[in-house]
Amino acid sequence: MKSLRLAFVALMLLAPFAQAQKVAVIDSEMAVLQSDAAKKYAQEAENLFAPRIKKLQALQADLKAMDQKLQKDGPTLTESQRESRQLEMKRKAEDLRLQDRQLREDKGRSDQAELGKLRPKLEKAIEAVSNDLSYDLVLERGAARFVKPEFDITRKVIERINKMK
């Protein structure tokens, strides 16, 4: 009960300060992903990883064709022929999983490296926009249940990031 009273007193003392503050929100993930630098990186990454993606798609198509052929020819195959084809399919499937995992890991590392480069720009842009518009507090958009659009500075931060070199 005593702690409840202390919390209430603290709230009453801080209430005037909270009302005087100007608060904004930002969707940091959207700001980074919608920036020109991120869009450029996405295109570069697509070009960089496209050959590996095509190779995986070809491997998937081969595996599917092998499965269809096994289904079609299955009744006429001997047990050893069927086992041989199944073993070959199993090896291809394992290779596919391995290459897919490696591609995902490489893409993830590349994405994280690029996001690491953009994070300082995001922080500088948020600070600059907040100072320009005299905001006292900037919260992540996900922390608020409702925000009037005029308090969301995400678009302004994207524009500021795009102006940075």
Secondary structure, DSSP 8 states (H G I E B T S, - for coil): -HHHHHHHHHHHHHHHHHHH--EEEE-HHHHHHTSHHHHHHHHHHHHHHHHHHHHHHHHHHHHHHHHHHHHHHGGGS-HHHHHHHHHHHHHHHHHHHHHHHHHHHHHHHHHHHHHHHHHHHHHHHHHHHHHHTT-SEEEEGGG-S---GGGB-HHHHHHHHHH--
